[in-house]
Amino acid sequence: MNAVVVWLTKGGIVEHVASPEVDVVVIDFQNLEAGDPAPDMSDAHKALLREKAPSVLDDIAEYIVHYRCDNCDAGYRKLDELRPVRDLEQRVAPGEPRPVGECPACGAVVHPVADDWWPVPQSALDRHCLSGRFNLAPEALPLVHKVGLDRVLAWFETTRGVTVGDTMLVGDFGLKAFFGFDPDKPNGECCYVNISMLR
């Protein structure tokens, strides 16, 4: 028997979509008490629950840009996507940061992204009716993964009375959120939230 458990997020949105040839068991964890078995669940399906629930954080690494071209602004995730820098001594002045590679698109030098925030995927923001950009500090990723990204984002659904420049505690998770505004960005992206560790 091929079967898959489909997790529901807050609001009953399906987290994973199964292919047509498998049996689907829908588990709404929002409406189950801890330790309760799901109604009408077979032993085979109960065994599937021992598997870890999917995390959108595992997918972020596939899209995060760690390196950016100085000329054309192309973004790259891995060093092996870049070409070696030709004529390095002629292209880098004394005191300038050393590039990590050469852009395969335009040939300019590429440097690490200085502000290495991890963007929260739009699909996760849509599940919680949130707009703007939400970014996670790299050091906050293990904690957000442990707490659950959806639990963290659910806190923002009920947040009121925030103004630009505010920093607030995010629930009791050990996280804080800075609410910023970038006038150089278009309307849909100018408001942003940076989530980092509480120190």
C-alpha positions in Angstrom: 0.0 0.0 0.0 1.3 3.4 -0.9 0.1 6.0 1.5 1.0 9.5 2.6 -0.1 11.7 5.5 -1.2 15.1 4.5 -0.5 17.8 7.2 -3.0 20.6 7.6 -1.8 24.1 8.6 -3.7 26.5 10.7 -6.9 27.3 8.7 -7.1 23.8 7.2 -4.7 24.4 4.3 -3.0 21.3 2.9 0.7 21.4 3.5 1.7 18.6 1.1 -0.3 17.4 -2.0 -0.1 13.7 -2.8 0.0 12.3 -6.3 -3.2 10.6 -7.5 -1.9 7.0 -7.2 -1.5 7.1 -3.4 -3.9 6.8 -0.5 -4.2 10.0 1.4 -4.7 10.3 5.2 -5.5 13.9 6.3 -4.5 14.7 9.8 -5.6 18.1 11.2 -3.1 18.5 14.0 -4.7 21.8 15.0 -7.7 19.9 16.3 -6.0 17.0 18.0 -4.8 16.9 21.5 -1.2 15.7 22.0 -1.1 11.9 21.9 -4.6 11.4 20.5 -4.9 9.0 17.6 -6.6 10.3 14.6 -10.1 8.9 14.0 -10.3 5.8 11.7 -6.6 5.5 11.3 -5.1 2.2 10.4 -1.9 0.9 12.0 0.0 1.5 8.7 -1.1 5.1 8.7 -0.2 5.5 12.4 3.3 4.4 11.5 3.5 7.2 9.1 3.0 9.7 11.9 6.4 8.7 13.3 7.9 10.5 10.4 8.8 14.1 10.9 6.3 16.7 9.7 7.6 18.6 6.7 9.3 21.9 7.4 9.4 24.7 4.9 12.8 25.7 6.4 14.3 22.6 4.8 13.4 24.1 1.4 14.7 27.6 2.0 18.3 26.6 1.4 17.4 25.6 -2.2 16.7 29.3 -3.0 18.8 31.4 -0.7 21.4 33.6 -2.4 24.8 33.7 -0.7 26.8 35.4 -3.4 26.0 38.3 -5.7 27.6 39.8 -8.8 28.9 43.4 -8.3 27.8 44.3 -11.8 24.6 42.6 -13.0 23.3 41.8 -9.5 22.9 38.1 -10.4 22.6 35.9 -7.3 24.2 32.5 -6.7 23.7 29.9 -4.0 26.9 27.9 -4.3 30.5 28.6 -5.1 30.6 26.0 -7.8 28.2 28.0 -9.8 30.9 30.7 -10.3 34.0 30.8 -12.6 37.5 31.4 -11.2 38.5 35.1 -11.2 40.9 35.9 -14.1 43.5 38.6 -13.6 42.7 38.9 -9.9 45.6 41.3 -9.1 44.4 43.8 -11.8 40.8 43.7 -10.7 41.1 44.0 -7.0 42.7 47.1 -5.5 44.7 46.9 -2.2 42.4 46.8 0.8 39.3 45.8 -1.2 37.6 42.5 -0.2 38.7 39.5 -2.2 36.0 38.2 -4.6 34.9 34.6 -4.3 34.5 34.1 -8.0 33.6 35.5 -11.4 30.0 35.9 -12.6 29.3 33.5 -15.5 26.6 35.8 -16.8 28.6 39.0 -17.2 32.2 38.3 -16.1 32.3 40.7 -13.2 33.5 39.7 -9.8 31.2 38.2 -7.2 31.2 38.7 -3.4 29.4 37.1 -0.5 26.1 38.7 0.4 26.8 41.0 3.4 23.4 40.7 4.9 22.8 37.0 4.8 19.2 36.9 6.0 17.0 33.9 4.9 13.8 35.0 3.3 10.6 33.3 4.4 8.9 31.8 1.4 5.8 33.6 0.1 3.8 30.4 0.4 4.3 30.4 4.2 3.4 34.1 4.4 0.2 33.5 2.4 -0.9 30.7 4.8 -0.9 33.3 7.6 -2.2 36.3 5.5 1.0 38.2 6.0 2.4 40.7 3.5 5.8 42.3 3.0 9.2 40.6 3.4 9.9 38.4 6.4 13.6 37.4 6.9 15.2 35.0 9.3 18.7 35.6 10.8 20.9 32.5 10.1 21.5 32.0 13.9 17.8 31.9 14.5 17.1 29.1 12.0 17.7 26.2 14.5 15.3 27.7 17.0 12.6 28.5 14.4 12.9 25.0 13.1 12.4 23.6 16.6 9.5 25.9 17.4 8.0 25.5 13.9 7.8 28.3 11.3 4.0 28.2 11.2 3.8 28.8 15.0 6.2 31.7 14.7 4.3 33.3 11.8 0.9 32.7 13.6 2.1 35.1 16.3 2.2 37.9 13.7 -1.4 37.3 12.8 -2.5 38.8 16.1 0.1 41.5 16.5 -1.4 45.0 16.6 -0.1 48.6 17.2 3.3 48.2 15.5 5.1 51.1 14.0 8.2 51.2 11.7 11.3 50.9 13.8 9.7 48.8 16.6 11.4 45.7 17.9 9.1 43.3 19.7 9.4 39.9 21.4 7.9 37.1 19.3 5.7 35.3 21.8 7.8 33.4 24.4 10.0 31.7 21.7 13.2 33.5 22.5 13.0 35.5 19.3 12.6 39.2 18.5 11.2 40.9 15.4 12.3 44.2 13.9 9.7 46.0 11.8 11.5 48.0 9.1 10.7 50.1 6.0 12.9 50.3 2.9 11.8 53.3 0.7 13.9 52.0 -2.2 11.8 48.9 -2.6 8.5 48.7 -4.4 5.2 48.9 -2.5 4.8 45.1 -1.9 8.3 44.8 -0.5 9.0 48.0 1.2 7.8 46.8 4.6 9.9 44.0 6.1 10.3 42.1 9.3 13.7 40.7 10.4 13.4 37.9 12.9 16.5 37.2 15.0 17.5 35.7 18.4 16.7 37.5 21.6 19.9 38.5 23.3 
